[in-house]
Amino acid sequence: MDETHLEKKQGQAGIDIYPDKAAGNIIALGDNKAEQFHGSSTTHSYQLKSELVGKCMEDIGIGSVQPPIKQELSGIVQVSYSSIAYYIGLILGASFWDISSDIIGRRPAFNLTVLIAGIFLYAGAGSMNFVAFSALWAVIGTAAGGNVPVGSMMFLEFVPRSHQYLLTALTAWWSLG
């Protein structure tokens, strides 16, 4: 595609073109809802880069929970707020469950986080509105946020000293997905 045709495409309202020179394809990026969501808080190039990274992450399967949420919730704002509710739950869970596991024991705390996550996942699947879903999603976040540190401590208690490096490997693997 020649440069004049590419410049003409870039001038159209609501359509942004990013030439993919390696594959020879042109990827159309840009969504009016996403642009309304970002508003003037970010630059246009940052919006395009974040959309491209998000699309690539979807293509390789990272964030497997988000696509079903996107099917149920119509707007990008709702999906974003549900993610915020989950992350607030993760912060609260990591703060609460590590202290409570010292009081009630690590094994009961670990089992409770798994039980709470299971119960509230079923309840979240049946929620009928956005506020209920976000509240249940935040409770699931508290269970998940507590499960990771409590599970890591349990792992360190039961693994021999010579193999405690495996927790580092487990943590590295977690970040890879």
N, C-alpha and C positions, 0 to 999 in steps of 0.2 A: 504494500500500500504506500503510495507516495505521500510526501509531507503535506501537500496542500489539502489532500483528501482527509488526512488525519487532523489537521488544524480545523477544517470545516466541521468534522464530527465533534471536536472538543468544544466548539462554540455553541452547540445545541444545548438547550436548557435541560437540566436534570440528568444528562448523560455525560459520564466521564470515561475517557478511554485510556487504558494503560497498555502500551504495546508490549507483548511478550515476544521478545526477539529470539529467544532460544527455540521456542516451538513454532514461531511464525504465526501465532494466533493473536487476536485482539480480545482482551477481556473487558467487558463493559462493567464498570463499577459505579455505584451511586444509587442511593435510594432516598426518595423525598422524605420518608418517615425518619430515616436515620439522620438526614440533614436537619430536620426539625428538632430531633432529639439532641443533637450536638449543639445546635444553635451557633452562636458566635464564640463559644468557649474554646474551640480548637481550630487549628488551621485546616484548610482544605486538604493539603497534602497529608497531614496526620490522619484525617478521616479516611482517605483512600488507603493509606498504609494499614490502618487498623482493620478496615473491611477486607483487605487482601489477606492479612494474617488470619482473621477469623474464618474466611472461606477456606484457606489452606488447612486450618485446624479441623474444620468440619470434614474436609475431604479425607483426612487421615484418621478420623474417628475420635479425636480428642473432644471432650465435652459431650459424651453420649447422652447426658440427661437433658441438655438444652433442646435438641430437636423435638422430643415429645412435648415439652413445655411450649415450644413455639407453635405446635399444632393446636393446642388448647387455648392459649392466650394469644389474642390477635396482635397486640401492639408491641413494638420494641421496648417501650417504656415499661410495660408490665413484666416482660422477661427480665429487664434490667433490675427492676425493683425486687423481683423474686430472687435474683442472684444476691442482691444486697441483703435481703432477709436471711438467706442461707449463710452468708459470710459473717453476719452479726451473730448468728447462732454458733458458728464455728468458734468465734472469739470467746463468746460466753461459755461455751462448753469446755474449751481448753482451760479457761480460768477456773471453772467450777469443779470439773471432774477430777483434776489432779489433786485438789485439796480434799475433796470428799473421798477419794480413794484411800487417802491416809487415815481417814476416820472410820470408814466402813470396811476397808480392805480392798485390795486391787481386783481380786476375782469377782466379788459381788458388783463392784463398780463397772468392770468390763462387761459382765453379763447384763447389767441394767442398761448400759449404752446400746448394746445390741438389741435388747428387748424394746426399748423406747424407739429406736430407729425403725424396727420392724412394724410396730403398732402404728406409728405416725406415718409411715410410708403408705400403709393401707388406707389410713384416714385421708391422707393427702390425695391419694388417687381418686377418692370419692368426693372430694370437696367440690362444691357447686359454684363458688365465686372466688374472685381473686384475693380478697382479704383473708378468707379462710385458708386458701391454699398457701399464701405467704406466711401466715402464722404457723401452720403445720410444717412448712418447709424450714422455718427458723428453728422449730423444735428438733427436727431431723438434723439440722446443722449442729445443735448443741450436743446431740448424741454422737455425731461423727467427730466433732471437735474434741470430745472427751475420750473417744475410743482410741484415737491415735496415740496420745501420750500414755494412757493407761496400758494399752496393748504393748507399747514399746517397753515400758517398765516391767511388765510381766515377762516379756521375751528376755530381757536382761537378767531377770531373776532365775530363769530356768535353763538358760543356755550356759554351757561351760565357759570358764574365763578365756580359754584358748580360742573360742569361736565368737566372742563378743563383737568382733569386727563386722559380723554379719548384719548387725543393726545399721551400720553405716551403709552397707550394700543395700539393705532393705529401704532405707531412706532415699538413696540415690535412685533406686528402681521406682519408688513412689513418684518422684518428680518426672520420670520419663512416661508415666502413665500406666 
